[in-house]
Amino acid sequence: MISQPYHLYVERTDAARNMARYYAMSIEPNLFGDVCLLRRWGRIGAKGQTMIHHFGREEEAVELFLDLLRRKRKRGYRPRASAPT
């Protein structure tokens, strides 16, 4: 069982380079009692790609989650800006 929810959604946009990317991660249990890190990424508005990592312990999944978060922040990914009203 997962002790706390881990969800992340970040975007990287650059109009000058026609770049509009998203990256999403979450840690979730599967039906067999394992812990899975689900990663999704691609162009904003597109289905993109998916990768699932399976772990026996939640700590291993959290370690990878935090490592990937640091890498994405370093590359310029930020939380989605709120929509103008």
Biopython code that builds the backbone (N, CA, C, O; Angstrom):
import numpy as np
from Bio.PDB.StructureBuilder import StructureBuilder

atoms = [
    (1, "MET", "N", (0.842, -1.175, 0.000)),
    (1, "MET", "CA", (0.000, 0.000, 0.000)),
    (1, "MET", "C", (0.894, 1.247, 0.000)),
    (1, "MET", "O", (1.937, 1.273, 0.654)),
    (2, "ILE", "N", (0.487, 2.239, -0.714)),
    (2, "ILE", "CA", (1.273, 3.459, -0.850)),
    (2, "ILE", "C", (0.919, 4.405, 0.296)),
    (2, "ILE", "O", (-0.253, 4.672, 0.560)),
    (3, "SER", "N", (1.963, 4.910, 0.974)),
    (3, "SER", "CA", (1.743, 5.722, 2.167)),
    (3, "SER", "C", (1.172, 7.106, 1.862)),
    (3, "SER", "O", (0.395, 7.641, 2.653)),
    (4, "GLN", "N", (1.550, 7.690, 0.721)),
    (4, "GLN", "CA", (1.016, 9.001, 0.341)),
    (4, "GLN", "C", (0.987, 9.107, -1.175)),
    (4, "GLN", "O", (1.747, 8.414, -1.851)),
    (5, "PRO", "N", (0.133, 9.954, -1.723)),
    (5, "PRO", "CA", (0.042, 10.056, -3.187)),
    (5, "PRO", "C", (1.246, 10.791, -3.779)),
    (5, "PRO", "O", (1.711, 11.791, -3.232)),
    (6, "TYR", "N", (1.731, 10.286, -4.886)),
    (6, "TYR", "CA", (2.800, 10.931, -5.640)),
    (6, "TYR", "C", (2.294, 11.157, -7.054)),
    (6, "TYR", "O", (2.148, 10.209, -7.825)),
    (7, "HIS", "N", (2.026, 12.420, -7.397)),
    (7, "HIS", "CA", (1.568, 12.793, -8.728)),
    (7, "HIS", "C", (2.332, 14.041, -9.160)),
    (7, "HIS", "O", (2.576, 14.938, -8.354)),
    (8, "LEU", "N", (2.703, 14.089, -10.430)),
    (8, "LEU", "CA", (3.415, 15.241, -10.953)),
    (8, "LEU", "C", (2.967, 15.483, -12.385)),
    (8, "LEU", "O", (2.830, 14.542, -13.167)),
    (9, "TYR", "N", (2.740, 16.747, -12.726)),
    (9, "TYR", "CA", (2.478, 17.145, -14.106)),
    (9, "TYR", "C", (3.215, 18.458, -14.338)),
    (9, "TYR", "O", (2.931, 19.456, -13.674)),
    (10, "VAL", "N", (4.166, 18.464, -15.284)),
    (10, "VAL", "CA", (4.933, 19.661, -15.608)),
    (10, "VAL", "C", (4.951, 19.858, -17.116)),
    (10, "VAL", "O", (4.766, 18.916, -17.886)),
    (11, "GLU", "N", (5.178, 21.098, -17.518)),
    (11, "GLU", "CA", (5.216, 21.443, -18.946)),
    (11, "GLU", "C", (6.453, 22.258, -19.257)),
    (11, "GLU", "O", (7.022, 22.914, -18.384)),
    (12, "ARG", "N", (6.860, 22.206, -20.513)),
    (12, "ARG", "CA", (7.962, 23.023, -21.010)),
    (12, "ARG", "C", (7.519, 23.597, -22.348)),
    (12, "ARG", "O", (7.258, 22.851, -23.292)),
    (13, "THR", "N", (7.435, 24.909, -22.430)),
    (13, "THR", "CA", (6.999, 25.548, -23.664)),
    (13, "THR", "C", (7.991, 26.628, -24.071)),
    (13, "THR", "O", (8.578, 27.310, -23.231)),
    (14, "ASP", "N", (8.162, 26.765, -25.376)),
    (14, "ASP", "CA", (9.027, 27.796, -25.948)),
    (14, "ASP", "C", (8.463, 28.106, -27.332)),
    (14, "ASP", "O", (8.674, 27.341, -28.273)),
    (15, "ALA", "N", (7.756, 29.211, -27.460)),
    (15, "ALA", "CA", (7.107, 29.566, -28.726)),
    (15, "ALA", "C", (8.121, 29.779, -29.839)),
    (15, "ALA", "O", (7.848, 29.447, -30.993)),
    (16, "ALA", "N", (9.279, 30.323, -29.514)),
    (16, "ALA", "CA", (10.300, 30.577, -30.543)),
    (16, "ALA", "C", (10.795, 29.277, -31.173)),
    (16, "ALA", "O", (11.175, 29.263, -32.344)),
    (17, "ARG", "N", (10.793, 28.185, -30.408)),
    (17, "ARG", "CA", (11.255, 26.895, -30.921)),
    (17, "ARG", "C", (10.096, 25.954, -31.249)),
    (17, "ARG", "O", (10.326, 24.788, -31.569)),
    (18, "ASN", "N", (8.852, 26.442, -31.176)),
    (18, "ASN", "CA", (7.657, 25.642, -31.418)),
    (18, "ASN", "C", (7.641, 24.403, -30.507)),
    (18, "ASN", "O", (7.311, 23.299, -30.940)),
    (19, "MET", "N", (8.004, 24.619, -29.242)),
    (19, "MET", "CA", (8.081, 23.531, -28.285)),
    (19, "MET", "C", (6.925, 23.633, -27.302)),
    (19, "MET", "O", (6.682, 24.687, -26.712)),
    (20, "ALA", "N", (6.223, 22.531, -27.136)),
    (20, "ALA", "CA", (5.137, 22.451, -26.159)),
    (20, "ALA", "C", (5.085, 21.007, -25.673)),
    (20, "ALA", "O", (4.421, 20.167, -26.280)),
    (21, "ARG", "N", (5.781, 20.721, -24.587)),
    (21, "ARG", "CA", (5.909, 19.354, -24.081)),
    (21, "ARG", "C", (5.329, 19.235, -22.684)),
    (21, "ARG", "O", (5.261, 20.204, -21.928)),
    (22, "TYR", "N", (4.911, 18.013, -22.364)),
    (22, "TYR", "CA", (4.453, 17.737, -21.007)),
    (22, "TYR", "C", (5.151, 16.489, -20.488)),
    (22, "TYR", "O", (5.658, 15.682, -21.268)),
    (23, "TYR", "N", (5.174, 16.336, -19.184)),
    (23, "TYR", "CA", (5.752, 15.169, -18.533)),
    (23, "TYR", "C", (4.928, 14.912, -17.284)),
    (23, "TYR", "O", (4.756, 15.808, -16.457)),
    (24, "ALA", "N", (4.420, 13.704, -17.141)),
    (24, "ALA", "CA", (3.576, 13.361, -15.994)),
    (24, "ALA", "C", (4.080, 12.067, -15.360)),
    (24, "ALA", "O", (4.504, 11.147, -16.060)),
    (25, "MET", "N", (4.031, 12.005, -14.038)),
    (25, "MET", "CA", (4.433, 10.808, -13.298)),
    (25, "MET", "C", (3.477, 10.584, -12.137)),
    (25, "MET", "O", (2.905, 11.523, -11.584)),
    (26, "SER", "N", (3.320, 9.316, -11.783)),
    (26, "SER", "CA", (2.567, 8.975, -10.582)),
    (26, "SER", "C", (3.037, 7.617, -10.080)),
    (26, "SER", "O", (3.467, 6.766, -10.859)),
    (27, "ILE", "N", (2.950, 7.430, -8.777)),
    (27, "ILE", "CA", (3.268, 6.145, -8.158)),
    (27, "ILE", "C", (1.947, 5.529, -7.738)),
    (27, "ILE", "O", (1.161, 6.138, -7.013)),
    (28, "GLU", "N", (1.713, 4.294, -8.211)),
    (28, "GLU", "CA", (0.440, 3.625, -7.970)),
    (28, "GLU", "C", (0.671, 2.145, -7.698)),
    (28, "GLU", "O", (1.648, 1.573, -8.181)),
    (29, "PRO", "N", (-0.215, 1.521, -6.931)),
    (29, "PRO", "CA", (-0.103, 0.064, -6.738)),
    (29, "PRO", "C", (-0.718, -0.659, -7.934)),
    (29, "PRO", "O", (-1.600, -0.121, -8.602)),
    (30, "ASN", "N", (-0.250, -1.884, -8.202)),
    (30, "ASN", "CA", (-0.910, -2.691, -9.223)),
    (30, "ASN", "C", (-1.697, -3.807, -8.542)),
    (30, "ASN", "O", (-1.713, -3.890, -7.314)),
    (31, "LEU", "N", (-2.337, -4.648, -9.309)),
    (31, "LEU", "CA", (-3.195, -5.685, -8.746)),
    (31, "LEU", "C", (-2.423, -6.771, -8.005)),
    (31, "LEU", "O", (-3.015, -7.515, -7.224)),
    (32, "PHE", "N", (-1.133, -6.876, -8.231)),
    (32, "PHE", "CA", (-0.334, -7.936, -7.630)),
    (32, "PHE", "C", (0.411, -7.483, -6.377)),
    (32, "PHE", "O", (1.215, -8.240, -5.834)),
    (33, "GLY", "N", (0.157, -6.267, -5.914)),
    (33, "GLY", "CA", (0.770, -5.767, -4.704)),
    (33, "GLY", "C", (2.093, -5.059, -4.915)),
    (33, "GLY", "O", (2.702, -4.591, -3.953)),
    (34, "ASP", "N", (2.550, -4.971, -6.156)),
    (34, "ASP", "CA", (3.779, -4.241, -6.452)),
    (34, "ASP", "C", (3.491, -2.755, -6.540)),
    (34, "ASP", "O", (2.340, -2.339, -6.670)),
    (35, "VAL", "N", (4.537, -1.968, -6.469)),
    (35, "VAL", "CA", (4.433, -0.519, -6.621)),
    (35, "VAL", "C", (4.937, -0.177, -8.015)),
    (35, "VAL", "O", (5.989, -0.662, -8.430)),
    (36, "CYS", "N", (4.199, 0.653, -8.741)),
    (36, "CYS", "CA", (4.565, 1.025, -10.105)),
    (36, "CYS", "C", (4.744, 2.530, -10.217)),
    (36, "CYS", "O", (3.978, 3.310, -9.650)),
    (37, "LEU", "N", (5.773, 2.922, -10.959)),
    (37, "LEU", "CA", (5.968, 4.318, -11.322)),
    (37, "LEU", "C", (5.527, 4.443, -12.768)),
    (37, "LEU", "O", (6.151, 3.878, -13.666)),
    (38, "LEU", "N", (4.452, 5.183, -12.993)),
    (38, "LEU", "CA", (3.883, 5.379, -14.324)),
    (38, "LEU", "C", (4.355, 6.721, -14.856)),
    (38, "LEU", "O", (4.125, 7.755, -14.230)),
    (39, "ARG", "N", (5.020, 6.710, -16.022)),
    (39, "ARG", "CA", (5.532, 7.933, -16.646)),
    (39, "ARG", "C", (4.847, 8.127, -17.996)),
    (39, "ARG", "O", (4.685, 7.183, -18.769)),
    (40, "ARG", "N", (4.445, 9.386, -18.266)),
    (40, "ARG", "CA", (3.855, 9.753, -19.562)),
    (40, "ARG", "C", (4.501, 11.049, -20.020)),
    (40, "ARG", "O", (4.734, 11.950, -19.214)),
    (41, "TRP", "N", (4.790, 11.146, -21.311)),
    (41, "TRP", "CA", (5.385, 12.363, -21.851)),
    (41, "TRP", "C", (5.060, 12.493, -23.324)),
    (41, "TRP", "O", (4.728, 11.513, -23.992)),
    (42, "GLY", "N", (5.161, 13.733, -23.827)),
    (42, "GLY", "CA", (4.915, 13.990, -25.243)),
    (42, "GLY", "C", (4.565, 15.443, -25.482)),
    (42, "GLY", "O", (4.745, 16.301, -24.618)),
    (43, "ARG", "N", (4.060, 15.698, -26.679)),
    (43, "ARG", "CA", (3.643, 17.040, -27.046)),
    (43, "ARG", "C", (2.290, 17.331, -26.406)),
    (43, "ARG", "O", (1.414, 16.466, -26.380)),
    (44, "ILE", "N", (2.120, 18.537, -25.895)),
    (44, "ILE", "CA", (0.860, 18.920, -25.262)),
    (44, "ILE", "C", (-0.275, 18.765, -26.269)),
    (44, "ILE", "O", (-0.196, 19.265, -27.392)),
    (45, "GLY", "N", (-1.317, 18.075, -25.858)),
    (45, "GLY", "CA", (-2.462, 17.830, -26.725)),
    (45, "GLY", "C", (-2.398, 16.494, -27.445)),
    (45, "GLY", "O", (-3.379, 16.093, -28.072)),
    (46, "ALA", "N", (-1.266, 15.790, -27.372)),
    (46, "ALA", "CA", (-1.111, 14.489, -28.022)),
    (46, "ALA", "C", (-1.096, 13.391, -26.965)),
    (46, "ALA", "O", (-0.878, 13.663, -25.785)),
    (47, "LYS", "N", (-1.323, 12.173, -27.383)),
    (47, "LYS", "CA", (-1.332, 11.037, -26.461)),
    (47, "LYS", "C", (0.046, 10.807, -25.853)),
    (47, "LYS", "O", (0.148, 10.531, -24.657)),
    (48, "GLY", "N", (1.086, 10.912, -26.631)),
    (48, "GLY", "CA", (2.440, 10.754, -26.123)),
    (48, "GLY", "C", (2.824, 9.309, -25.890)),
    (48, "GLY", "O", (2.232, 8.393, -26.461)),
    (49, "GLN", "N", (3.816, 9.116, -25.051)),
    (49, "GLN", "CA", (4.345, 7.790, -24.765)),
    (49, "GLN", "C", (4.163, 7.477, -23.283)),
    (49, "GLN", "O", (3.972, 8.372, -22.459)),
    (50, "THR", "N", (4.227, 6.182, -22.966)),
    (50, "THR", "CA", (4.060, 5.731, -21.591)),
    (50, "THR", "C", (5.133, 4.700, -21.253)),
    (50, "THR", "O", (5.503, 3.875, -22.088)),
    (51, "MET", "N", (5.622, 4.759, -20.022)),
    (51, "MET", "CA", (6.562, 3.757, -19.523)),
    (51, "MET", "C", (6.172, 3.436, -18.088)),
    (51, "MET", "O", (5.840, 4.329, -17.309)),
    (52, "ILE", "N", (6.216, 2.146, -17.746)),
    (52, "ILE", "CA", (5.869, 1.713, -16.396)),
    (52, "ILE", "C", (7.058, 0.984, -15.798)),
    (52, "ILE", "O", (7.603, 0.062, -16.406)),
    (53, "HIS", "N", (7.462, 1.404, -14.595)),
    (53, "HIS", "CA", (8.529, 0.747, -13.849)),
    (53, "HIS", "C", (7.885, 0.023, -12.669)),
    (53, "HIS", "O", (7.058, 0.599, -11.963)),
    (54, "HIS", "N", (8.260, -1.233, -12.453)),
    (54, "HIS", "CA", (7.720, -2.031, -11.346)),
    (54, "HIS", "C", (8.769, -2.146, -10.243)),
    (54, "HIS", "O", (9.950, -2.364, -10.516)),
    (55, "PHE", "N", (8.328, -1.997, -8.997)),
    (55, "PHE", "CA", (9.217, -2.075, -7.847)),
    (55, "PHE", "C", (8.592, -2.954, -6.775)),
    (55, "PHE", "O", (7.369, -3.061, -6.682)),
    (56, "GLY", "N", (9.424, -3.569, -5.983)),
    (56, "GLY", "CA", (8.946, -4.361, -4.851)),
    (56, "GLY", "C", (8.675, -3.501, -3.630)),
    (56, "GLY", "O", (7.840, -3.844, -2.794)),
    (57, "ARG", "N", (9.392, -2.364, -3.526)),
    (57, "ARG", "CA", (9.252, -1.477, -2.375)),
    (57, "ARG", "C", (8.937, -0.061, -2.826)),
    (57, "ARG", "O", (9.422, 0.398, -3.861)),
    (58, "GLU", "N", (8.123, 0.623, -2.040)),
    (58, "GLU", "CA", (7.728, 1.997, -2.360)),
    (58, "GLU", "C", (8.931, 2.940, -2.350)),
    (58, "GLU", "O", (8.984, 3.872, -3.152)),
    (59, "GLU", "N", (9.891, 2.716, -1.460)),
    (59, "GLU", "CA", (11.057, 3.591, -1.347)),
    (59, "GLU", "C", (11.847, 3.656, -2.652)),
    (59, "GLU", "O", (12.355, 4.717, -3.016)),
    (60, "GLU", "N", (11.953, 2.530, -3.357)),
    (60, "GLU", "CA", (12.672, 2.500, -4.636)),
    (60, "GLU", "C", (11.954, 3.345, -5.681)),
    (60, "GLU", "O", (12.593, 4.062, -6.451)),
    (61, "ALA", "N", (10.631, 3.262, -5.707)),
    (61, "ALA", "CA", (9.837, 4.048, -6.653)),
    (61, "ALA", "C", (9.954, 5.535, -6.351)),
    (61, "ALA", "O", (10.071, 6.349, -7.267)),
    (62, "VAL", "N", (9.924, 5.894, -5.069)),
    (62, "VAL", "CA", (10.031, 7.304, -4.668)),
    (62, "VAL", "C", (11.408, 7.851, -5.039)),
    (62, "VAL", "O", (11.523, 8.996, -5.477)),
    (63, "GLU", "N", (12.443, 7.046, -4.868)),
    (63, "GLU", "CA", (13.800, 7.477, -5.220)),
    (63, "GLU", "C", (13.903, 7.815, -6.706)),
    (63, "GLU", "O", (14.469, 8.847, -7.066)),
    (64, "LEU", "N", (13.361, 6.955, -7.572)),
    (64, "LEU", "CA", (13.375, 7.233, -9.006)),
    (64, "LEU", "C", (12.498, 8.438, -9.338)),
    (64, "LEU", "O", (12.872, 9.265, -10.169)),
    (65, "PHE", "N", (11.335, 8.544, -8.696)),
    (65, "PHE", "CA", (10.426, 9.675, -8.895)),
    (65, "PHE", "C", (11.153, 10.994, -8.632)),
    (65, "PHE", "O", (11.085, 11.918, -9.442)),
    (66, "LEU", "N", (11.843, 11.075, -7.504)),
    (66, "LEU", "CA", (12.539, 12.311, -7.133)),
    (66, "LEU", "C", (13.725, 12.593, -8.047)),
    (66, "LEU", "O", (14.003, 13.750, -8.360)),
    (67, "ASP", "N", (14.424, 11.549, -8.475)),
    (67, "ASP", "CA", (15.538, 11.729, -9.405)),
    (67, "ASP", "C", (15.036, 12.278, -10.742)),
    (67, "ASP", "O", (15.623, 13.209, -11.292)),
    (68, "LEU", "N", (13.960, 11.706, -11.257)),
    (68, "LEU", "CA", (13.397, 12.194, -12.523)),
    (68, "LEU", "C", (12.871, 13.617, -12.380)),
    (68, "LEU", "O", (13.007, 14.423, -13.301)),
    (69, "LEU", "N", (12.277, 13.928, -11.247)),
    (69, "LEU", "CA", (11.788, 15.288, -10.994)),
    (69, "LEU", "C", (12.939, 16.284, -11.053)),
    (69, "LEU", "O", (12.813, 17.334, -11.683)),
    (70, "ARG", "N", (14.063, 15.970, -10.403)),
    (70, "ARG", "CA", (15.230, 16.859, -10.449)),
    (70, "ARG", "C", (15.723, 17.057, -11.878)),
    (70, "ARG", "O", (16.056, 18.175, -12.271)),
    (71, "ARG", "N", (15.770, 15.989, -12.649)),
    (71, "ARG", "CA", (16.230, 16.092, -14.044)),
    (71, "ARG", "C", (15.306, 16.979, -14.881)),
    (71, "ARG", "O", (15.779, 17.797, -15.669)),
    (72, "LYS", "N", (14.015, 16.821, -14.715)),
    (72, "LYS", "CA", (13.055, 17.608, -15.501)),
    (72, "LYS", "C", (13.101, 19.082, -15.100)),
    (72, "LYS", "O", (13.018, 19.957, -15.961)),
    (73, "ARG", "N", (13.233, 19.364, -13.807)),
    (73, "ARG", "CA", (13.335, 20.762, -13.375)),
    (73, "ARG", "C", (14.595, 21.406, -13.950)),
    (73, "ARG", "O", (14.570, 22.573, -14.343)),
    (74, "LYS", "N", (15.684, 20.661, -14.001)),
    (74, "LYS", "CA", (16.942, 21.172, -14.540)),
    (74, "LYS", "C", (16.812, 21.489, -16.038)),
    (74, "LYS", "O", (17.463, 22.408, -16.535)),
    (75, "ARG", "N", (15.980, 20.736, -16.747)),
    (75, "ARG", "CA", (15.790, 20.951, -18.185)),
    (75, "ARG", "C", (14.766, 22.036, -18.504)),
    (75, "ARG", "O", (14.555, 22.354, -19.674)),
    (76, "GLY", "N", (14.130, 22.606, -17.491)),
    (76, "GLY", "CA", (13.220, 23.718, -17.734)),
    (76, "GLY", "C", (11.743, 23.397, -17.612)),
    (76, "GLY", "O", (10.912, 24.252, -17.915)),
    (77, "TYR", "N", (11.387, 22.207, -17.182)),
    (77, "TYR", "CA", (9.975, 21.863, -16.984)),
    (77, "TYR", "C", (9.479, 22.543, -15.719)),
    (77, "TYR", "O", (10.160, 22.550, -14.693)),
    (78, "ARG", "N", (8.274, 23.117, -15.805)),
    (78, "ARG", "CA", (7.675, 23.824, -14.676)),
    (78, "ARG", "C", (6.192, 23.432, -14.576)),
    (78, "ARG", "O", (5.599, 22.991, -15.561)),
    (79, "PRO", "N", (5.602, 23.590, -13.402)),
    (79, "PRO", "CA", (4.151, 23.346, -13.279)),
    (79, "PRO", "C", (3.381, 24.227, -14.258)),
    (79, "PRO", "O", (3.804, 25.344, -14.556)),
    (80, "ARG", "N", (2.285, 23.742, -14.745)),
    (80, "ARG", "CA", (1.483, 24.477, -15.722)),
    (80, "ARG", "C", (1.023, 25.801, -15.136)),
    (80, "ARG", "O", (0.522, 25.861, -14.013)),
    (81, "ALA", "N", (1.200, 26.847, -15.907)),
    (81, "ALA", "CA", (0.722, 28.172, -15.500)),
    (81, "ALA", "C", (-0.805, 28.182, -15.536)),
    (81, "ALA", "O", (-1.409, 27.541, -16.395)),
    (82, "SER", "N", (-1.419, 28.893, -14.623)),
    (82, "SER", "CA", (-2.874, 28.947, -14.597)),
    (82, "SER", "C", (-3.392, 29.662, -15.844)),
    (82, "SER", "O", (-2.745, 30.558, -16.386)),
    (83, "ALA", "N", (-4.553, 29.249, -16.272)),
    (83, "ALA", "CA", (-5.179, 29.820, -17.468)),
    (83, "ALA", "C", (-5.654, 31.237, -17.164)),
    (83, "ALA", "O", (-6.169, 31.488, -16.074)),
    (84, "PRO", "N", (-5.494, 32.161, -18.098)),
    (84, "PRO", "CA", (-5.981, 33.518, -17.861)),
    (84, "PRO", "C", (-7.499, 33.542, -17.782)),
    (84, "PRO", "O", (-8.175, 32.783, -18.476)),
    (85, "THR", "N", (-8.036, 34.419, -16.929)),
    (85, "THR", "CA", (-9.507, 34.502, -16.765)),
    (85, "THR", "C", (-10.078, 35.646, -17.537)),
    (85, "THR", "O", (-11.290, 35.863, -17.514)),
]
sb = StructureBuilder()
sb.init_structure("model")
sb.init_model(0)
sb.init_chain("A")
sb.init_seg("    ")
for serial, (resi, resn, name, xyz) in enumerate(atoms, 1):
    if name == "N":
        sb.init_residue(resn, " ", resi, " ")
    sb.init_atom(name, np.array(xyz, "f"), 0.0, 1.0, " ", f" {name:<3s}", serial, name[0])
structure = sb.get_structure()
